[in-house]
Amino acid sequence: MMFGKPVFLITDVLIFFLVFVIILFFAYAMRKPHLRKPWRQVVRSKAGVISIMVLMLYVCIGILDSMHFNPKVENSSKDGDIQYSGEIQSVFDLIVSDIRNSTEKTYSAPFAAYLFAKETVQLEDGTKIREHPRLTWGGAHLANPELEKGADILRLAITGLVKALVVWLVLMTLLCLLLSVRAKKSFFAVTKNIAKGASDIPWRTIAVTLAVLLAVILVGAEWAAKYHVLGTDKVGEDVLYQALKSIRTGVVIGTLTTLLMLPFAITLGIMAGYFRGWVDDVIQYLYTTLNSIPGVLLIAAAVLMLNVYMGKHAEDFASLTERADMRLLFLCLILGLTSWTGLCRLLRAETLKLREVDFVQAASAFGVGPTQTIFRHIMPNMMHIVLITIVLDFSGLVLAEAVLSYINIGVDPTMNSWGNMINSARLEMAREPVVWWSLAASLFFMFTMVLFANLFADVVRDALDPRIAKS
């Protein structure tokens, strides 16, 4: 890697493996008409395309933050050998290096040019006064913040909007050219159809959503280059940087936990419903026993055991980042172990119903084996349940991480996460005046991610559920 020596954390490998599997699935689905049709319905939904675009923004940030490396040390050796720092950074850290390195002394409010609390400052004549000191980085380009800040923020916003407009026009021009070539129509005819919303795919909705996202990103980038858009925390770290870094933690918790629990839920649920008898009794006993254990206590016990292990084997972890990554992976394992029972019970009930329908009974009468019957007739008719549960569980798991980190049994305290931000905001909310921006930032980013994940789940359910009439 041109930035330094690549570092492969366990969760990084699993994330890219999951991305590879998803790409293979959609490549396979596009070649099968019965799979391609429902996903086309998802793309034709306005709510579906908006949700996809917002979630893809979150996923892209998570992927960029999963490309880790040890940066090169400048002029580190007289012999010319390249040496690397022990610090682990990501590609996303490079992209947002300005706000990453723009630390202050302590708290500062959003768009502030002064520290939040007063300090004793000694003047040139030796007298001491109490005042709000100027920030080292935020608003440092202003000579008189009280008079210039409002106009400067507006100027930066206009600059960001102009850049967003230029990028949007370039992208939409390329899109219209591509669609005109595919449809064998003129460029202006395609542009007119998009403007009227007459196209099969809601390109107008996509264009408006893209414009909004570009405006938010580029205006935010202009502001972040000069100010702390969401303020700073107790140690002076930019809150916007913390909130963006927390996206990877939310994506990892939501995706990897779901990936780990799916094999248990699908396999045991279908086996219990199809074979019934003693197989059903054993599986029911298993998930009933697991459900009888309070989930929070089980997670707390597992995390405490992991902390004891890592404390006794500190030499196995080369850095704090690897230690935090191991705890994150272990938290995914524990959440997966405790969250598969609900889907398993749901799939068992659906299998009990499906095994009595005519086409399954006919397959059994013609001598089709259980394995072929399950894969050909039962599993395809319950995939809508699996997919909708995956998306809904994703939202629940993101919220679960916030709750667990709030009570100090979640991810490592050194890792950026919305739960840790909310946990640290407890004391901040008790200050006078209140330091509210850390809590507000974490809640906003988490709310946006969960909201659009739920909207996407509704669209997927409507498209994949065979009992819902397709338009």
PLY file of the C-alpha trace (Angstrom):
ply
format ascii 1.0
element vertex 471
property float x
property float y
property float z
element edge 470
property int vertex1
property int vertex2
end_header
0.00 0.00 0.00
1.32 3.43 -0.96
0.34 4.85 2.45
2.28 2.29 4.49
2.34 -1.36 5.48
-1.11 -3.02 5.24
-2.65 -4.32 8.45
-5.40 -6.93 8.29
-7.61 -6.97 11.34
-9.94 -9.94 11.75
-13.06 -7.82 11.34
-11.57 -6.25 8.19
-11.18 -9.66 6.59
-14.71 -10.67 7.54
-16.18 -7.43 6.20
-14.52 -7.82 2.81
-15.52 -11.48 2.69
-19.12 -10.44 3.33
-18.93 -7.79 0.59
-17.58 -10.43 -1.81
-20.43 -12.81 -0.94
-23.04 -10.07 -1.48
-21.54 -9.21 -4.88
-21.62 -12.89 -5.89
-25.25 -13.19 -4.74
-26.42 -10.24 -6.81
-24.39 -11.40 -9.81
-26.15 -14.77 -9.53
-29.56 -13.16 -8.91
-29.30 -11.00 -12.02
-29.02 -14.16 -14.15
-32.13 -15.77 -12.64
-35.48 -14.24 -13.69
-37.30 -15.35 -10.52
-34.63 -13.62 -8.38
-34.14 -10.61 -10.63
-37.82 -9.65 -10.68
-38.29 -8.86 -6.94
-35.01 -6.92 -6.74
-36.09 -4.87 -9.73
-39.21 -4.03 -7.77
-36.99 -2.81 -4.92
-35.07 -0.55 -7.31
-38.32 0.79 -8.78
-39.50 1.90 -5.35
-38.79 5.52 -4.42
-38.34 4.63 -0.76
-36.12 1.74 -1.81
-33.67 3.80 -3.88
-33.47 6.55 -1.25
-32.73 3.98 1.48
-30.16 2.21 -0.69
-28.28 5.43 -1.44
-28.16 6.54 2.20
-27.13 3.09 3.43
-24.48 2.83 0.71
-22.96 6.06 1.99
-22.69 4.53 5.46
-21.29 1.27 4.04
-18.69 3.09 1.93
-17.45 4.96 5.00
-17.31 1.66 6.90
-15.33 -0.01 4.10
-12.85 2.88 3.83
-12.41 2.73 7.60
-11.67 -1.02 7.31
-8.58 -0.54 5.13
-5.90 -0.33 7.81
-2.17 0.23 7.57
0.90 1.28 9.55
1.99 4.68 8.18
5.53 5.26 7.01
7.93 7.10 9.30
9.53 10.06 7.54
13.37 10.02 7.50
13.40 7.16 9.95
16.65 5.50 8.90
20.01 6.75 7.70
20.38 3.64 5.51
17.25 4.50 3.54
15.27 1.55 4.90
11.55 2.20 5.15
10.26 2.02 8.70
6.67 2.05 9.82
4.91 3.53 12.79
3.27 1.26 15.34
0.07 3.31 15.04
-2.72 1.77 12.96
-4.62 4.13 10.68
-7.22 3.65 7.96
-7.78 5.13 4.51
-10.72 7.03 5.95
-8.36 8.62 8.49
-6.31 9.97 5.59
-9.37 11.40 3.88
-10.48 13.24 7.03
-6.98 13.95 8.31
-7.77 17.64 8.78
-10.49 17.11 11.36
-8.62 14.13 12.82
-5.62 16.28 13.68
-7.56 19.41 14.65
-7.62 18.82 18.39
-8.31 21.55 20.90
-7.68 21.86 24.62
-11.15 20.83 25.78
-14.82 21.44 25.01
-15.92 23.82 22.28
-19.43 24.28 20.91
-20.39 23.66 17.26
-18.96 26.35 14.94
-17.33 28.05 17.93
-14.16 30.11 17.77
-13.63 30.10 21.54
-13.41 27.42 24.21
-16.67 26.52 25.90
-15.48 27.28 29.45
-13.74 30.35 30.76
-10.10 30.18 31.81
-7.70 32.49 33.59
-5.60 34.26 30.97
-2.58 36.44 31.73
-2.32 39.59 29.62
0.89 41.25 28.41
0.88 43.70 31.32
0.75 40.85 33.83
-2.91 41.19 34.82
-5.09 38.10 34.86
-8.66 37.93 33.59
-11.30 35.25 33.11
-12.35 34.80 29.49
-13.05 32.25 26.76
-9.68 31.60 25.01
-9.52 31.38 21.21
-9.44 27.90 19.73
-6.22 26.63 18.21
-7.89 25.40 15.04
-11.62 26.17 14.89
-12.25 29.62 13.43
-8.57 30.50 13.71
-8.65 32.21 10.29
-11.03 34.89 11.57
-9.63 38.13 12.96
-12.91 39.09 14.65
-15.16 36.01 15.05
-18.07 37.94 16.57
-18.47 40.01 13.41
-17.11 37.70 10.70
-18.27 34.21 11.64
-21.85 34.38 10.30
-20.81 35.68 6.90
-17.91 33.20 6.72
-20.16 30.21 7.47
-22.58 31.38 4.76
-19.73 31.86 2.28
-18.42 28.36 2.94
-21.93 26.92 2.56
-22.36 28.62 -0.82
-18.95 27.34 -1.93
-19.93 23.80 -0.94
-23.28 24.10 -2.73
-21.57 25.29 -5.92
-19.15 22.37 -5.81
-22.05 19.98 -5.16
-23.93 21.43 -8.13
-20.94 20.98 -10.44
-20.37 17.38 -9.34
-24.11 16.65 -9.60
-24.31 18.06 -13.13
-21.30 15.97 -14.23
-22.73 12.78 -12.75
-26.22 13.37 -14.15
-24.77 14.15 -17.60
-22.85 10.88 -17.57
-25.98 9.04 -16.41
-28.14 10.53 -19.15
-25.50 9.70 -21.77
-25.36 6.10 -20.54
-29.15 5.75 -20.52
-29.46 7.30 -23.98
-26.96 4.80 -25.38
-28.71 1.84 -23.73
-32.23 2.96 -24.71
-31.09 4.18 -28.17
-32.78 7.51 -27.59
-31.55 11.07 -27.82
-29.84 12.67 -24.85
-32.53 15.34 -24.53
-35.37 12.80 -24.66
-33.83 10.83 -21.80
-33.23 14.02 -19.80
-36.85 15.09 -20.36
-38.17 11.70 -19.18
-36.06 11.88 -16.01
-37.23 15.44 -15.30
-40.89 14.39 -15.70
-40.43 11.23 -13.64
-41.67 9.13 -16.58
-38.91 6.53 -16.42
-39.46 3.01 -15.14
-36.73 3.37 -12.53
-37.27 6.51 -10.37
-34.26 8.36 -11.76
-35.72 11.71 -10.71
-35.85 10.52 -7.10
-32.29 9.23 -7.43
-31.16 12.58 -8.86
-32.77 14.56 -6.04
-31.36 12.23 -3.37
-27.91 12.43 -4.96
-28.12 16.24 -4.96
-29.05 16.31 -1.27
-26.26 13.89 -0.31
-23.66 15.80 -2.33
-24.79 19.07 -0.77
-24.54 17.65 2.75
-21.12 16.09 2.11
-19.48 19.02 0.32
-20.98 21.77 2.48
-19.98 19.76 5.54
-16.46 19.37 4.12
-16.16 23.13 3.59
-17.32 23.83 7.12
-15.15 21.09 8.64
-12.07 22.58 6.97
-12.44 25.75 9.07
-14.63 24.88 12.07
-15.58 22.10 14.43
-19.00 21.51 12.89
-20.24 19.41 15.82
-17.91 20.84 18.46
-15.23 19.03 20.45
-15.30 16.69 23.45
-13.56 16.82 26.83
-10.10 16.12 25.40
-10.63 18.44 22.44
-11.24 15.78 19.77
-13.61 16.70 16.95
-17.08 15.19 17.57
-17.84 14.93 13.84
-14.75 12.75 13.43
-15.88 10.54 16.32
-19.38 10.16 14.86
-18.03 9.26 11.41
-15.53 6.77 12.85
-18.36 5.16 14.80
-20.09 4.19 11.54
-17.69 1.28 11.02
-18.48 -0.09 14.48
-22.22 0.05 13.76
-21.80 -1.61 10.35
-19.58 -4.37 11.78
-21.96 -5.09 14.65
-24.99 -5.16 12.35
-23.53 -7.23 9.52
-21.10 -9.67 11.13
-23.47 -10.57 13.95
-26.20 -11.32 11.40
-23.75 -13.35 9.32
-22.78 -15.41 12.36
-26.32 -16.15 13.55
-27.89 -17.00 10.16
-26.47 -20.54 9.78
-27.76 -21.54 13.22
-31.19 -20.01 12.71
-31.84 -21.34 9.20
-30.44 -24.84 9.70
-32.01 -25.54 13.08
-35.31 -23.80 12.29
-35.92 -25.76 9.08
-34.79 -29.04 10.66
-37.15 -28.58 13.62
-40.14 -27.79 11.43
-39.54 -30.38 8.72
-38.40 -33.46 10.65
-40.45 -32.80 13.79
-40.37 -35.56 16.43
-37.28 -35.83 18.59
-35.32 -33.46 16.32
-37.90 -30.75 16.99
-37.84 -31.50 20.72
-34.05 -31.21 20.97
-33.90 -27.95 19.01
-36.79 -26.45 20.97
-35.08 -27.40 24.22
-31.87 -25.78 22.99
-33.30 -22.38 22.10
-35.73 -22.36 25.02
-32.82 -22.93 27.42
-30.79 -20.21 25.74
-33.74 -17.81 25.88
-34.16 -18.46 29.60
-30.74 -16.91 30.29
-30.92 -13.09 30.47
-29.06 -11.85 27.41
-27.40 -8.91 29.14
-26.01 -11.14 31.89
-24.68 -13.64 29.36
-23.01 -10.89 27.34
-21.58 -9.26 30.48
-20.13 -12.57 31.70
-18.59 -13.30 28.30
-17.06 -9.83 27.98
-15.62 -10.01 31.50
-14.07 -13.41 30.70
-12.54 -11.93 27.54
-11.12 -8.99 29.50
-9.49 -11.39 31.97
-8.00 -13.40 29.09
-6.65 -10.31 27.32
-5.23 -9.02 30.60
-3.27 -12.24 31.13
-2.14 -12.50 27.49
-1.35 -8.87 26.70
1.66 -9.97 24.63
-0.70 -11.51 22.03
-2.01 -8.08 21.05
0.50 -5.85 19.30
-1.53 -2.66 19.71
-4.60 -1.22 21.38
-6.34 -1.28 18.00
-5.93 -5.05 17.70
-7.11 -5.49 21.27
-10.22 -3.39 20.59
-10.84 -5.30 17.34
-10.72 -8.63 19.17
-13.27 -7.38 21.70
-15.50 -6.15 18.85
-15.33 -9.56 17.16
-16.08 -11.33 20.42
-19.06 -9.05 21.01
-20.36 -10.00 17.54
-20.00 -13.68 18.45
-21.90 -13.27 21.72
-24.66 -11.20 20.12
-24.95 -13.78 17.34
-25.18 -16.58 19.88
-28.02 -14.86 21.73
-29.97 -13.48 18.73
-30.52 -16.50 16.46
-33.32 -18.01 18.55
-36.04 -15.60 17.40
-35.48 -16.27 13.70
-35.11 -20.00 14.40
-38.55 -20.10 16.08
-40.07 -18.11 13.20
-38.59 -20.41 10.53
-39.72 -23.49 12.44
-43.32 -22.27 12.42
-43.12 -21.40 8.71
-41.63 -24.80 7.87
-44.40 -26.58 9.78
-46.89 -24.77 7.56
-45.02 -25.25 4.29
-44.47 -28.98 4.72
-48.25 -29.45 4.62
-48.88 -27.55 1.36
-49.71 -29.48 -1.81
-46.45 -29.06 -3.74
-44.34 -30.30 -0.81
-46.67 -33.26 -0.24
-46.52 -34.05 -3.96
-42.72 -33.95 -3.91
-42.67 -36.39 -0.99
-45.17 -38.67 -2.76
-42.93 -38.82 -5.84
-39.98 -39.91 -3.68
-38.04 -36.64 -3.54
-35.59 -36.75 -0.64
-35.74 -34.38 2.36
-32.61 -32.43 1.35
-33.87 -31.72 -2.16
-37.34 -30.85 -0.85
-35.90 -28.39 1.65
-33.63 -26.63 -0.85
-36.08 -26.62 -3.76
-39.45 -25.99 -2.14
-39.20 -24.89 1.49
-36.19 -22.59 1.68
-37.06 -20.43 -1.39
-40.54 -19.80 0.04
-39.20 -18.44 3.31
-36.29 -16.34 2.07
-38.44 -13.22 2.30
-38.72 -13.90 6.04
-34.96 -14.37 6.33
-34.15 -11.19 4.43
-36.63 -8.99 6.27
-35.39 -10.40 9.59
-31.78 -9.70 8.60
-32.48 -6.04 7.91
-34.63 -5.58 11.01
-32.04 -7.37 13.17
-29.38 -5.09 11.71
-31.23 -2.10 13.15
-31.74 -3.82 16.50
-28.09 -4.82 16.76
-26.89 -1.26 16.08
-29.11 -0.09 18.92
-27.97 -3.00 21.11
-24.33 -1.92 20.75
-25.25 1.55 21.96
-27.04 0.13 25.02
-24.25 -2.33 25.87
-21.51 0.28 25.50
-23.58 2.63 27.67
-23.33 0.12 30.54
-19.63 -0.61 29.81
-20.03 -4.15 28.47
-19.96 -3.26 24.79
-17.02 -2.44 22.56
-13.65 -1.39 23.96
-13.66 2.12 25.49
-10.81 3.10 23.15
-12.91 2.31 20.05
-15.11 4.93 18.47
-18.77 3.96 18.69
-22.07 5.70 19.18
-22.55 3.78 22.41
-19.28 5.08 23.83
-20.21 8.59 22.76
-23.55 8.31 24.57
-21.81 6.82 27.61
-19.32 9.70 27.79
-22.18 12.20 27.37
-23.74 11.19 30.68
-21.51 13.48 32.72
-21.58 16.15 30.03
-25.36 16.44 30.33
-24.92 17.15 34.05
-22.69 20.16 33.41
-23.90 23.73 33.62
-24.18 24.86 30.92
-25.01 21.54 29.24
-22.60 20.01 26.72
-25.21 18.52 24.40
-23.49 18.11 21.03
-21.80 14.72 21.59
-25.12 13.13 22.51
-26.96 14.88 19.67
-24.34 13.83 17.07
-24.36 10.15 18.07
-28.16 10.02 18.20
-28.51 11.72 14.79
-26.12 9.38 12.97
-27.56 6.30 14.67
-31.15 7.42 14.04
-30.45 8.03 10.34
-28.84 4.64 9.84
-31.60 2.72 11.68
-34.40 4.70 10.00
-33.27 3.99 6.45
-32.46 0.38 7.31
-36.06 -0.07 8.47
-37.43 1.66 5.36
-35.31 -0.63 3.20
-36.62 -3.62 5.14
-40.21 -2.66 4.38
-39.46 -2.38 0.65
-37.65 -5.73 0.62
-40.58 -7.38 2.41
-43.09 -6.04 -0.11
-40.92 -7.22 -3.01
-39.99 -10.70 -1.75
-43.08 -11.82 0.13
-44.90 -14.19 -2.28
-48.21 -13.55 -0.50
-48.17 -9.85 -1.41
-49.49 -9.16 -4.90
-46.92 -7.71 -7.24
-47.92 -4.65 -9.15
0 1
1 2
2 3
3 4
4 5
5 6
6 7
7 8
8 9
9 10
10 11
11 12
12 13
13 14
14 15
15 16
16 17
17 18
18 19
19 20
20 21
21 22
22 23
23 24
24 25
25 26
26 27
27 28
28 29
29 30
30 31
31 32
32 33
33 34
34 35
35 36
36 37
37 38
38 39
39 40
40 41
41 42
42 43
43 44
44 45
45 46
46 47
47 48
48 49
49 50
50 51
51 52
52 53
53 54
54 55
55 56
56 57
57 58
58 59
59 60
60 61
61 62
62 63
63 64
64 65
65 66
66 67
67 68
68 69
69 70
70 71
71 72
72 73
73 74
74 75
75 76
76 77
77 78
78 79
79 80
80 81
81 82
82 83
83 84
84 85
85 86
86 87
87 88
88 89
89 90
90 91
91 92
92 93
93 94
94 95
95 96
96 97
97 98
98 99
99 100
100 101
101 102
102 103
103 104
104 105
105 106
106 107
107 108
108 109
109 110
110 111
111 112
112 113
113 114
114 115
115 116
116 117
117 118
118 119
119 120
120 121
121 122
122 123
123 124
124 125
125 126
126 127
127 128
128 129
129 130
130 131
131 132
132 133
133 134
134 135
135 136
136 137
137 138
138 139
139 140
140 141
141 142
142 143
143 144
144 145
145 146
146 147
147 148
148 149
149 150
150 151
151 152
152 153
153 154
154 155
155 156
156 157
157 158
158 159
159 160
160 161
161 162
162 163
163 164
164 165
165 166
166 167
167 168
168 169
169 170
170 171
171 172
172 173
173 174
174 175
175 176
176 177
177 178
178 179
179 180
180 181
181 182
182 183
183 184
184 185
185 186
186 187
187 188
188 189
189 190
190 191
191 192
192 193
193 194
194 195
195 196
196 197
197 198
198 199
199 200
200 201
201 202
202 203
203 204
204 205
205 206
206 207
207 208
208 209
209 210
210 211
211 212
212 213
213 214
214 215
215 216
216 217
217 218
218 219
219 220
220 221
221 222
222 223
223 224
224 225
225 226
226 227
227 228
228 229
229 230
230 231
231 232
232 233
233 234
234 235
235 236
236 237
237 238
238 239
239 240
240 241
241 242
242 243
243 244
244 245
245 246
246 247
247 248
248 249
249 250
250 251
251 252
252 253
253 254
254 255
255 256
256 257
257 258
258 259
259 260
260 261
261 262
262 263
263 264
264 265
265 266
266 267
267 268
268 269
269 270
270 271
271 272
272 273
273 274
274 275
275 276
276 277
277 278
278 279
279 280
280 281
281 282
282 283
283 284
284 285
285 286
286 287
287 288
288 289
289 290
290 291
291 292
292 293
293 294
294 295
295 296
296 297
297 298
298 299
299 300
300 301
301 302
302 303
303 304
304 305
305 306
306 307
307 308
308 309
309 310
310 311
311 312
312 313
313 314
314 315
315 316
316 317
317 318
318 319
319 320
320 321
321 322
322 323
323 324
324 325
325 326
326 327
327 328
328 329
329 330
330 331
331 332
332 333
333 334
334 335
335 336
336 337
337 338
338 339
339 340
340 341
341 342
342 343
343 344
344 345
345 346
346 347
347 348
348 349
349 350
350 351
351 352
352 353
353 354
354 355
355 356
356 357
357 358
358 359
359 360
360 361
361 362
362 363
363 364
364 365
365 366
366 367
367 368
368 369
369 370
370 371
371 372
372 373
373 374
374 375
375 376
376 377
377 378
378 379
379 380
380 381
381 382
382 383
383 384
384 385
385 386
386 387
387 388
388 389
389 390
390 391
391 392
392 393
393 394
394 395
395 396
396 397
397 398
398 399
399 400
400 401
401 402
402 403
403 404
404 405
405 406
406 407
407 408
408 409
409 410
410 411
411 412
412 413
413 414
414 415
415 416
416 417
417 418
418 419
419 420
420 421
421 422
422 423
423 424
424 425
425 426
426 427
427 428
428 429
429 430
430 431
431 432
432 433
433 434
434 435
435 436
436 437
437 438
438 439
439 440
440 441
441 442
442 443
443 444
444 445
445 446
446 447
447 448
448 449
449 450
450 451
451 452
452 453
453 454
454 455
455 456
456 457
457 458
458 459
459 460
460 461
461 462
462 463
463 464
464 465
465 466
466 467
467 468
468 469
469 470
